């Protein structure tokens, strides 16, 4: 995920899923300003339903803006 606007906000993303070990969520942030990207790597079991949310916010404690959600299978 990358921050592509010079608006002072950071790009944020969460990935959520549940499996036999419980509920899981991973958060990723692109905090370096315009052109900054963040990556992550996690082994989610194949076939698990995942929910992905993306948004932007001003600073670490800012309110989420323009949150979008999608679901799919790993």
Gaussian input, Z-matrix of N, CA and C with variables (Angstrom, degrees):
# hf/3-21g

backbone

0 1
 N
 C     1     B1
 C     2     B2     1     A1
 N     3     B3     2     A2     1     D1
 C     4     B4     3     A3     2     D2
 C     5     B5     4     A4     3     D3
 N     6     B6     5     A5     4     D4
 C     7     B7     6     A6     5     D5
 C     8     B8     7     A7     6     D6
 N     9     B9     8     A8     7     D7
 C    10    B10     9     A9     8     D8
 C    11    B11    10    A10     9     D9
 N    12    B12    11    A11    10    D10
 C    13    B13    12    A12    11    D11
 C    14    B14    13    A13    12    D12
 N    15    B15    14    A14    13    D13
 C    16    B16    15    A15    14    D14
 C    17    B17    16    A16    15    D15
 N    18    B18    17    A17    16    D16
 C    19    B19    18    A18    17    D17
 C    20    B20    19    A19    18    D18
 N    21    B21    20    A20    19    D19
 C    22    B22    21    A21    20    D20
 C    23    B23    22    A22    21    D21
 N    24    B24    23    A23    22    D22
 C    25    B25    24    A24    23    D23
 C    26    B26    25    A25    24    D24
 N    27    B27    26    A26    25    D25
 C    28    B28    27    A27    26    D26
 C    29    B29    28    A28    27    D27
 N    30    B30    29    A29    28    D28
 C    31    B31    30    A30    29    D29
 C    32    B32    31    A31    30    D30
 N    33    B33    32    A32    31    D31
 C    34    B34    33    A33    32    D32
 C    35    B35    34    A34    33    D33
 N    36    B36    35    A35    34    D34
 C    37    B37    36    A36    35    D35
 C    38    B38    37    A37    36    D36
 N    39    B39    38    A38    37    D37
 C    40    B40    39    A39    38    D38
 C    41    B41    40    A40    39    D39
 N    42    B42    41    A41    40    D40
 C    43    B43    42    A42    41    D41
 C    44    B44    43    A43    42    D42
 N    45    B45    44    A44    43    D43
 C    46    B46    45    A45    44    D44
 C    47    B47    46    A46    45    D45
 N    48    B48    47    A47    46    D46
 C    49    B49    48    A48    47    D47
 C    50    B50    49    A49    48    D48
 N    51    B51    50    A50    49    D49
 C    52    B52    51    A51    50    D50
 C    53    B53    52    A52    51    D51
 N    54    B54    53    A53    52    D52
 C    55    B55    54    A54    53    D53
 C    56    B56    55    A55    54    D54
 N    57    B57    56    A56    55    D55
 C    58    B58    57    A57    56    D56
 C    59    B59    58    A58    57    D57
 N    60    B60    59    A59    58    D58
 C    61    B61    60    A60    59    D59
 C    62    B62    61    A61    60    D60
 N    63    B63    62    A62    61    D61
 C    64    B64    63    A63    62    D62
 C    65    B65    64    A64    63    D63
 N    66    B66    65    A65    64    D64
 C    67    B67    66    A66    65    D65
 C    68    B68    67    A67    66    D66
 N    69    B69    68    A68    67    D67
 C    70    B70    69    A69    68    D68
 C    71    B71    70    A70    69    D69
 N    72    B72    71    A71    70    D70
 C    73    B73    72    A72    71    D71
 C    74    B74    73    A73    72    D72
 N    75    B75    74    A74    73    D73
 C    76    B76    75    A75    74    D74
 C    77    B77    76    A76    75    D75
 N    78    B78    77    A77    76    D76
 C    79    B79    78    A78    77    D77
 C    80    B80    79    A79    78    D78
 N    81    B81    80    A80    79    D79
 C    82    B82    81    A81    80    D80
 C    83    B83    82    A82    81    D81
 N    84    B84    83    A83    82    D82
 C    85    B85    84    A84    83    D83
 C    86    B86    85    A85    84    D84
 N    87    B87    86    A86    85    D85
 C    88    B88    87    A87    86    D86
 C    89    B89    88    A88    87    D87
 N    90    B90    89    A89    88    D88
 C    91    B91    90    A90    89    D89
 C    92    B92    91    A91    90    D90
 N    93    B93    92    A92    91    D91
 C    94    B94    93    A93    92    D92
 C    95    B95    94    A94    93    D93
 N    96    B96    95    A95    94    D94
 C    97    B97    96    A96    95    D95
 C    98    B98    97    A97    96    D96
 N    99    B99    98    A98    97    D97
 C   100   B100    99    A99    98    D98
 C   101   B101   100   A100    99    D99
 N   102   B102   101   A101   100   D100
 C   103   B103   102   A102   101   D101
 C   104   B104   103   A103   102   D102
 N   105   B105   104   A104   103   D103
 C   106   B106   105   A105   104   D104
 C   107   B107   106   A106   105   D105
 N   108   B108   107   A107   106   D106
 C   109   B109   108   A108   107   D107
 C   110   B110   109   A109   108   D108
 N   111   B111   110   A110   109   D109
 C   112   B112   111   A111   110   D110
 C   113   B113   112   A112   111   D111
 N   114   B114   113   A113   112   D112
 C   115   B115   114   A114   113   D113
 C   116   B116   115   A115   114   D114
 N   117   B117   116   A116   115   D115
 C   118   B118   117   A117   116   D116
 C   119   B119   118   A118   117   D117
 N   120   B120   119   A119   118   D118
 C   121   B121   120   A120   119   D119
 C   122   B122   121   A121   120   D120
 N   123   B123   122   A122   121   D121
 C   124   B124   123   A123   122   D122
 C   125   B125   124   A124   123   D123
 N   126   B126   125   A125   124   D124
 C   127   B127   126   A126   125   D125
 C   128   B128   127   A127   126   D126
 N   129   B129   128   A128   127   D127
 C   130   B130   129   A129   128   D128
 C   131   B131   130   A130   129   D129
 N   132   B132   131   A131   130   D130
 C   133   B133   132   A132   131   D131
 C   134   B134   133   A133   132   D132
 N   135   B135   134   A134   133   D133
 C   136   B136   135   A135   134   D134
 C   137   B137   136   A136   135   D135
 N   138   B138   137   A137   136   D136
 C   139   B139   138   A138   137   D137
 C   140   B140   139   A139   138   D138
 N   141   B141   140   A140   139   D139
 C   142   B142   141   A141   140   D140
 C   143   B143   142   A142   141   D141
 N   144   B144   143   A143   142   D142
 C   145   B145   144   A144   143   D143
 C   146   B146   145   A145   144   D144
 N   147   B147   146   A146   145   D145
 C   148   B148   147   A147   146   D146
 C   149   B149   148   A148   147   D147
 N   150   B150   149   A149   148   D148
 C   151   B151   150   A150   149   D149
 C   152   B152   151   A151   150   D150
 N   153   B153   152   A152   151   D151
 C   154   B154   153   A153   152   D152
 C   155   B155   154   A154   153   D153
 N   156   B156   155   A155   154   D154
 C   157   B157   156   A156   155   D155
 C   158   B158   157   A157   156   D156
 N   159   B159   158   A158   157   D157
 C   160   B160   159   A159   158   D158
 C   161   B161   160   A160   159   D159
 N   162   B162   161   A161   160   D160
 C   163   B163   162   A162   161   D161
 C   164   B164   163   A163   162   D162
 N   165   B165   164   A164   163   D163
 C   166   B166   165   A165   164   D164
 C   167   B167   166   A166   165   D165
 N   168   B168   167   A167   166   D166
 C   169   B169   168   A168   167   D167
 C   170   B170   169   A169   168   D168
 N   171   B171   170   A170   169   D169
 C   172   B172   171   A171   170   D170
 C   173   B173   172   A172   171   D171
 N   174   B174   173   A173   172   D172
 C   175   B175   174   A174   173   D173
 C   176   B176   175   A175   174   D174
 N   177   B177   176   A176   175   D175
 C   178   B178   177   A177   176   D176
 C   179   B179   178   A178   177   D177
 N   180   B180   179   A179   178   D178
 C   181   B181   180   A180   179   D179
 C   182   B182   181   A181   180   D180
 N   183   B183   182   A182   181   D181
 C   184   B184   183   A183   182   D182
 C   185   B185   184   A184   183   D183
 N   186   B186   185   A185   184   D184
 C   187   B187   186   A186   185   D185
 C   188   B188   187   A187   186   D186
 N   189   B189   188   A188   187   D187
 C   190   B190   189   A189   188   D188
 C   191   B191   190   A190   189   D189
 N   192   B192   191   A191   190   D190
 C   193   B193   192   A192   191   D191
 C   194   B194   193   A193   192   D192
 N   195   B195   194   A194   193   D193
 C   196   B196   195   A195   194   D194
 C   197   B197   196   A196   195   D195
 N   198   B198   197   A197   196   D196
 C   199   B199   198   A198   197   D197
 C   200   B200   199   A199   198   D198
 N   201   B201   200   A200   199   D199
 C   202   B202   201   A201   200   D200
 C   203   B203   202   A202   201   D201
 N   204   B204   203   A203   202   D202
 C   205   B205   204   A204   203   D203
 C   206   B206   205   A205   204   D204
 N   207   B207   206   A206   205   D205
 C   208   B208   207   A207   206   D206
 C   209   B209   208   A208   207   D207
 N   210   B210   209   A209   208   D208
 C   211   B211   210   A210   209   D209
 C   212   B212   211   A211   210   D210
 N   213   B213   212   A212   211   D211
 C   214   B214   213   A213   212   D212
 C   215   B215   214   A214   213   D213
 N   216   B216   215   A215   214   D214
 C   217   B217   216   A216   215   D215
 C   218   B218   217   A217   216   D216
 N   219   B219   218   A218   217   D217
 C   220   B220   219   A219   218   D218
 C   221   B221   220   A220   219   D219

   B1=1.4078
   B2=1.5217
   B3=1.3508
   B4=1.4637
   B5=1.5216
   B6=1.3141
   B7=1.4586
   B8=1.5225
   B9=1.3269
   B10=1.4623
   B11=1.5272
   B12=1.3498
   B13=1.4619
   B14=1.5256
   B15=1.3112
   B16=1.4631
   B17=1.5286
   B18=1.3334
   B19=1.4648
   B20=1.5278
   B21=1.3247
   B22=1.4545
   B23=1.5141
   B24=1.3130
   B25=1.4619
   B26=1.5178
   B27=1.3159
   B28=1.4678
   B29=1.5210
   B30=1.3157
   B31=1.4637
   B32=1.5288
   B33=1.3349
   B34=1.4683
   B35=1.5292
   B36=1.3218
   B37=1.4576
   B38=1.5287
   B39=1.3308
   B40=1.4629
   B41=1.5172
   B42=1.3343
   B43=1.4631
   B44=1.5195
   B45=1.3356
   B46=1.4625
   B47=1.5207
   B48=1.3339
   B49=1.4647
   B50=1.5190
   B51=1.3201
   B52=1.4683
   B53=1.5156
   B54=1.3456
   B55=1.4551
   B56=1.5208
   B57=1.3022
   B58=1.4602
   B59=1.5317
   B60=1.3311
   B61=1.4669
   B62=1.5239
   B63=1.3408
   B64=1.4643
   B65=1.5125
   B66=1.3292
   B67=1.4599
   B68=1.5262
   B69=1.3378
   B70=1.4583
   B71=1.5198
   B72=1.3207
   B73=1.4652
   B74=1.5286
   B75=1.3223
   B76=1.4567
   B77=1.5284
   B78=1.3224
   B79=1.4633
   B80=1.5239
   B81=1.3316
   B82=1.4638
   B83=1.5204
   B84=1.3290
   B85=1.4647
   B86=1.5208
   B87=1.3189
   B88=1.4667
   B89=1.5222
   B90=1.3389
   B91=1.4623
   B92=1.5198
   B93=1.3209
   B94=1.4610
   B95=1.5141
   B96=1.3269
   B97=1.4552
   B98=1.5165
   B99=1.3080
   B100=1.4613
   B101=1.5229
   B102=1.3170
   B103=1.4565
   B104=1.5187
   B105=1.3320
   B106=1.4602
   B107=1.5269
   B108=1.3103
   B109=1.4659
   B110=1.5245
   B111=1.3172
   B112=1.4595
   B113=1.5203
   B114=1.3122
   B115=1.4588
   B116=1.5195
   B117=1.3010
   B118=1.4507
   B119=1.5136
   B120=1.3185
   B121=1.4559
   B122=1.5183
   B123=1.3182
   B124=1.4579
   B125=1.5162
   B126=1.2967
   B127=1.4557
   B128=1.5296
   B129=1.3228
   B130=1.4614
   B131=1.5255
   B132=1.3344
   B133=1.4662
   B134=1.5294
   B135=1.3143
   B136=1.4590
   B137=1.5162
   B138=1.3227
   B139=1.4603
   B140=1.5166
   B141=1.3398
   B142=1.4615
   B143=1.5212
   B144=1.3240
   B145=1.4591
   B146=1.5179
   B147=1.3263
   B148=1.4609
   B149=1.5227
   B150=1.3083
   B151=1.4587
   B152=1.5209
   B153=1.3058
   B154=1.4550
   B155=1.5282
   B156=1.3258
   B157=1.4594
   B158=1.5150
   B159=1.3207
   B160=1.4638
   B161=1.5226
   B162=1.3371
   B163=1.4493
   B164=1.5216
   B165=1.3197
   B166=1.4621
   B167=1.5187
   B168=1.3292
   B169=1.4567
   B170=1.5184
   B171=1.3305
   B172=1.4492
   B173=1.5216
   B174=1.3233
   B175=1.4545
   B176=1.5143
   B177=1.3364
   B178=1.4632
   B179=1.5213
   B180=1.3296
   B181=1.4641
   B182=1.5248
   B183=1.3209
   B184=1.4601
   B185=1.5170
   B186=1.3135
   B187=1.4659
   B188=1.5197
   B189=1.3487
   B190=1.4694
   B191=1.5313
   B192=1.3232
   B193=1.4694
   B194=1.5185
   B195=1.3232
   B196=1.4668
   B197=1.5274
   B198=1.3304
   B199=1.4714
   B200=1.5310
   B201=1.3133
   B202=1.4701
   B203=1.5132
   B204=1.3410
   B205=1.4608
   B206=1.5193
   B207=1.3271
   B208=1.4596
   B209=1.5162
   B210=1.3240
   B211=1.4632
   B212=1.5312
   B213=1.3100
   B214=1.4586
   B215=1.5247
   B216=1.3147
   B217=1.4767
   B218=1.5170
   B219=1.3341
   B220=1.4668
   B221=1.5159
   A1=107.52
   A2=115.95
   A3=120.38
   A4=111.58
   A5=115.41
   A6=122.90
   A7=106.43
   A8=117.39
   A9=120.63
   A10=113.55
   A11=118.17
   A12=120.97
   A13=110.55
   A14=116.40
   A15=121.30
   A16=109.29
   A17=115.78
   A18=121.35
   A19=113.46
   A20=117.76
   A21=121.09
   A22=113.82
   A23=118.15
   A24=121.87
   A25=110.45
   A26=115.85
   A27=122.09
   A28=108.82
   A29=117.52
   A30=122.63
   A31=108.16
   A32=116.78
   A33=121.92
   A34=109.28
   A35=115.74
   A36=120.93
   A37=109.18
   A38=116.01
   A39=120.78
   A40=109.06
   A41=115.32
   A42=122.68
   A43=106.29
   A44=116.47
   A45=122.53
   A46=109.70
   A47=116.84
   A48=121.81
   A49=109.46
   A50=115.48
   A51=122.80
   A52=108.12
   A53=115.47
   A54=120.68
   A55=108.71
   A56=118.05
   A57=121.54
   A58=112.68
   A59=117.14
   A60=121.55
   A61=113.30
   A62=117.68
   A63=120.86
   A64=113.16
   A65=114.92
   A66=122.73
   A67=109.39
   A68=115.82
   A69=121.22
   A70=109.63
   A71=116.40
   A72=121.27
   A73=108.26
   A74=115.48
   A75=123.24
   A76=106.93
   A77=117.01
   A78=122.40
   A79=109.53
   A80=115.76
   A81=122.17
   A82=107.92
   A83=117.04
   A84=122.04
   A85=110.28
   A86=115.60
   A87=121.95
   A88=105.58
   A89=117.02
   A90=121.07
   A91=114.21
   A92=118.12
   A93=120.59
   A94=115.84
   A95=118.29
   A96=120.73
   A97=112.11
   A98=115.69
   A99=122.26
   A100=111.62
   A101=115.88
   A102=121.72
   A103=113.64
   A104=118.13
   A105=121.19
   A106=109.40
   A107=116.11
   A108=121.34
   A109=110.00
   A110=116.03
   A111=122.38
   A112=108.10
   A113=116.08
   A114=121.02
   A115=108.90
   A116=115.54
   A117=121.04
   A118=109.43
   A119=115.96
   A120=120.76
   A121=107.85
   A122=116.45
   A123=121.08
   A124=108.61
   A125=117.29
   A126=122.06
   A127=109.83
   A128=116.37
   A129=122.12
   A130=107.18
   A131=118.17
   A132=120.03
   A133=112.80
   A134=115.46
   A135=121.31
   A136=110.57
   A137=115.49
   A138=121.79
   A139=114.27
   A140=118.20
   A141=120.97
   A142=109.63
   A143=116.21
   A144=119.93
   A145=108.77
   A146=116.25
   A147=121.75
   A148=109.45
   A149=114.92
   A150=122.01
   A151=107.43
   A152=116.09
   A153=123.48
   A154=108.32
   A155=116.97
   A156=121.42
   A157=108.66
   A158=116.74
   A159=122.54
   A160=108.14
   A161=115.57
   A162=121.05
   A163=108.66
   A164=116.62
   A165=120.69
   A166=108.20
   A167=115.72
   A168=120.17
   A169=109.25
   A170=115.90
   A171=121.77
   A172=109.37
   A173=117.25
   A174=122.04
   A175=113.16
   A176=115.39
   A177=121.05
   A178=112.70
   A179=117.16
   A180=120.54
   A181=113.27
   A182=117.41
   A183=120.32
   A184=112.43
   A185=115.33
   A186=121.20
   A187=110.12
   A188=117.44
   A189=120.18
   A190=111.40
   A191=116.11
   A192=122.68
   A193=108.94
   A194=115.80
   A195=122.84
   A196=112.13
   A197=117.45
   A198=122.01
   A199=109.73
   A200=115.34
   A201=123.25
   A202=108.44
   A203=117.20
   A204=122.70
   A205=109.61
   A206=116.01
   A207=122.55
   A208=107.98
   A209=117.03
   A210=121.75
   A211=109.54
   A212=114.79
   A213=120.24
   A214=109.44
   A215=116.12
   A216=122.71
   A217=109.73
   A218=115.11
   A219=120.84
   A220=109.51
   D1=141.58
   D2=-176.90
   D3=-129.57
   D4=148.97
   D5=172.85
   D6=-91.07
   D7=115.26
   D8=-175.18
   D9=-111.18
   D10=3.36
   D11=-179.41
   D12=-119.60
   D13=142.40
   D14=177.45
   D15=-93.39
   D16=59.61
   D17=-176.39
   D18=-108.77
   D19=4.11
   D20=-179.38
   D21=84.27
   D22=-6.85
   D23=178.99
   D24=-88.55
   D25=161.81
   D26=174.20
   D27=-109.13
   D28=146.21
   D29=175.20
   D30=-84.05
   D31=137.96
   D32=-177.01
   D33=-132.06
   D34=152.18
   D35=178.31
   D36=-149.72
   D37=144.07
   D38=171.53
   D39=-130.21
   D40=146.20
   D41=174.71
   D42=-124.28
   D43=124.88
   D44=-176.39
   D45=-123.02
   D46=139.68
   D47=172.59
   D48=-156.84
   D49=160.84
   D50=175.54
   D51=-123.05
   D52=143.60
   D53=173.84
   D54=-147.22
   D55=-168.11
   D56=-176.15
   D57=-64.33
   D58=-15.69
   D59=177.75
   D60=-93.50
   D61=-0.09
   D62=178.88
   D63=119.37
   D64=-162.15
   D65=179.25
   D66=-95.09
   D67=143.04
   D68=-176.86
   D69=-134.83
   D70=145.79
   D71=173.05
   D72=-145.87
   D73=138.71
   D74=177.21
   D75=-121.94
   D76=132.09
   D77=176.72
   D78=-111.64
   D79=140.83
   D80=177.20
   D81=-134.37
   D82=141.80
   D83=179.79
   D84=-133.90
   D85=138.39
   D86=169.12
   D87=-102.44
   D88=104.49
   D89=-169.28
   D90=-112.08
   D91=1.55
   D92=-173.45
   D93=-89.28
   D94=5.10
   D95=179.75
   D96=95.92
   D97=-171.45
   D98=-175.49
   D99=-52.82
   D100=128.46
   D101=178.10
   D102=88.29
   D103=-7.21
   D104=178.63
   D105=-76.23
   D106=139.32
   D107=178.77
   D108=-126.50
   D109=152.89
   D110=176.57
   D111=-128.45
   D112=143.21
   D113=178.09
   D114=-128.45
   D115=164.26
   D116=176.10
   D117=-150.15
   D118=161.60
   D119=-179.92
   D120=-145.08
   D121=120.55
   D122=177.79
   D123=-148.70
   D124=141.78
   D125=-178.93
   D126=-90.38
   D127=97.07
   D128=176.34
   D129=-90.86
   D130=129.54
   D131=-177.30
   D132=-54.99
   D133=135.72
   D134=179.96
   D135=-57.56
   D136=136.31
   D137=177.97
   D138=90.58
   D139=-10.57
   D140=178.39
   D141=-71.39
   D142=140.87
   D143=174.14
   D144=-76.78
   D145=131.85
   D146=178.71
   D147=-121.33
   D148=148.42
   D149=174.90
   D150=-117.52
   D151=126.88
   D152=-179.65
   D153=-112.14
   D154=129.81
   D155=173.96
   D156=-123.52
   D157=138.61
   D158=175.07
   D159=-129.55
   D160=146.72
   D161=179.09
   D162=-164.05
   D163=176.66
   D164=171.11
   D165=-130.49
   D166=155.37
   D167=-179.47
   D168=-154.58
   D169=156.35
   D170=-179.74
   D171=-88.63
   D172=108.41
   D173=178.89
   D174=76.65
   D175=176.12
   D176=-176.59
   D177=-66.03
   D178=-31.37
   D179=-176.44
   D180=-108.90
   D181=13.29
   D182=-178.93
   D183=-69.42
   D184=162.86
   D185=177.41
   D186=-78.38
   D187=136.07
   D188=177.56
   D189=-59.89
   D190=138.18
   D191=177.82
   D192=-123.27
   D193=140.80
   D194=173.13
   D195=55.12
   D196=45.43
   D197=-179.25
   D198=-68.46
   D199=132.68
   D200=176.75
   D201=-122.80
   D202=142.65
   D203=-176.68
   D204=-129.19
   D205=140.79
   D206=175.61
   D207=-141.64
   D208=150.33
   D209=175.63
   D210=-124.30
   D211=155.86
   D212=179.64
   D213=-171.04
   D214=-173.21
   D215=179.51
   D216=-108.99
   D217=139.39
   D218=177.13
   D219=-73.60

